[in-house]
Amino acid sequence: MPDTPQSKARLDTTRLQRIAQAYWESAALMAGVELEIFTAIARGHDTIAALAKVVGITERNAERLLTALVAMTLLDRSGPERNARFSNTPDVQRFLVKDSDRYAGPWILFTKPRWTAYGELSQRLRNSVENPLGAYTEFAIEDARRYHAATYSIGMGAARLFSRSVDLTGRRLLLDLGGGSGAYSIVATATYPGLKAIVLDLPPVTVVANEYIEANGAKDRVSTLAGDFTASPFPPGVDVVVMASNLPQYEPALIRLVVGKAFAALVPGGEMHLIGETLHDDRRGPLSAALWGLNEAVFGSTGLAHTEAEVKGYLRDAGFADVAVHPFVPGVLSRIAGRKPV
């Protein structure tokens, strides 16, 4: 029997073209942030002519960009064609209007410096020169300042979620491994009276972390310790260890090493939380974790994406009990935790 539309769906290249051109969408979103399109609309400059004038582009280019942003469902459009008015969709209004307390514009632009490198991905995969920490070892203070200007806003949101999800009542000392801006420590110590925290990160990063700690009035609760947590000794007597949003940066052997060091540093009954982009155990996704693993090829590290089962294994092999995966940010982050037996 010959193939018919009813008997067999006809294959075409639509899906492949969409993926190949996905960077066009990224560019449009980033341009919207850089030109402060969403901020201008929120402030009432909601027509093509008004927007073009306030952001400094031609009306033709304003129409081109706004049409794309509407098609991407980042903006809504209403009214007659010649006098159309535009409005931000709810998530854009909340996170991409400048000066909002939830403004995440720097996070949207976080990966833009890697644009050229990703265009060279095939060459980088062929000519890989890897070391355990990749380009992270070359961070200067200004690099760290730019990096955490982007990650701070999103990190504070994750930190608030962590402190709502995990009861740290009665805990005294939290060790924040690779804590960056110190967001998890700042929020946790503000949420749980009596809790102190130490942010252990590379020396340039701790300089920046101290700036965020001071800006949040947390100097009496949060301190920093400069070092490489894959090599530096951990302070003893901690009862909580958190390692958040840096899991794909490290290969399995390094994660095992760090988890073993954390187990030794914890007091009996203490807990460790690994929060990161993890794959499902069948390794079919989520896409976010897979791409963060691929990102390490661009950075030249030996890191890769880990499955939830693999992370549970790292904790169990170190001696942790009650190891379990907990929901965190669906499709983006998992929280995998264990307890040091008493």
PyMOL commands that set and color helices and strands:
alter all, ss='L'
color gray80, all
select helices_A, chain A and resi 14-20+22-34+37-42+48-55+59-71+81-83+90-95+105-108+112-119+121-126+134-138+141-165+183-191+203-215+247-249+252-265+287-299+308-318
alter helices_A, ss='H'
color red, helices_A
select strands_A, chain A and resi 75-78+85-88+173-177+196-201+222-226+238-244+266-276+278-279+306-307+321-329+333-339
alter strands_A, ss='S'
color yellow, strands_A
deselect
rebuild
show_as cartoon
